[in-house]
């Protein structure tokens, strides 16, 4: 039920981000969601794409440091309190969220949030038990 | 003023006679008491008695910093430990320091040479010397201190750091001479300005600056900002410490080497052939009077040239020109010797990064700032920013522990570091000195 995310190490210098998008464009890889975390020196770009393996390979071939991480894509009711309910579930189960970001498209009436969390399997179980839908990779890439 | 008229102004012929006698005695002594030298002489196929003239010195093998390191800590000492009264050390190429020792007589010789140097730089009895060289294993602080006492000046052992307090002392104690690194002198000027103290209102006449390379441009700046006459002093712990060579304040054009105690040579750093006076190459020293730690043809790695022209100050000892560079890649950061190989050894122990690195040195507010650019490695790259920041901090801490120097560690992308002809450019020195 987990989704593969790739992360790219980027130095903070102009044009570096556009190099990533240029490489992906050329390889016809579609970006489905992304988040950029940065410090004064460097940034980490996290990407969900329609072809993880291909994206990873072309970026590596172009000299980027690329990592692969599992994240969880969760359907969040698109109304006040929707995200809060899920975060409360994690909090009570003592599951730490490393970071999260929003998916570009929605799934029906729901928004989609991407979570990087500890104890992923336990978290997925927890969400299922509480009636929260977790989206697998295949479906996510076709939303 | 000339402290030791007889020796400092001795006619060349008499000086060279003393040099030869002292050289022969030093060679005989190291041959019989230091196994390293005995072996080196044997491998070169010579015995001390083969050295019959000063020009025969070229037959004697060189000594390098690596040799000193291989004999860590005390195996280069030529006297038993119970005759050693002082030990100093400087950083070595792999983090192991180079250890040097002094007998009571060596301390006396050093004090005398340092007194000569202070006098050549304008100091005398009645002067108050603000000595801001670091006291400790580094030879700067104690070297100047003993020389000042020998000269009969009053010395303030203020050492390095705590700059605001130094400004108060300069204001209240009325020192007339300052001794420190040239970059610290400029830093002092800035801090003084910040706290509203003008050097024009202070009592300094002369400053004696060394322990790191500097330029004529920097001299002009120091003289203007500190309102004093600035002279250059040279020394290194392996040869003795500060006081191996000094500029006279009359000329300020090259540093007189105390040739009755040291023989300088300039060699081609590639072929190791001796070069004639005036040509630029690596400076090599042989000590003539040291007891505990004699050095024979020690390669300093400092690049300079020698000037035998007579000097208007009256000293007959030849002059070395300013050191213009190094024949290895050693950096001096805030007075501390830093070898890229030391940084490399820290990185080799850090799994998460490639041993590809670049040292960038800048001078900000007159203080050296070292940045270490390190390439992140593929295998251990984490998508969590926190993890990468912890990694930067850990490397910074390890560098500080091994080298005693604060560095800013900056993670960069793989292959971000320039490789010229397949070889990385390890050092970028942006300091304008």
Interface residues (C-beta under 8 A of the other chain):
Chain A: X5 X7 X9 X10 X11 X37 X38 X39 X41 X42 X43 X44 X46 X60 X63 X64 X65 X66 X67 X69 X98 X99 X116
Chain B: X376 X377 X378 X381 X382 X383 X384 X385 X388 X389 X392 X410 X411 X412 X413 X414 X415 X416
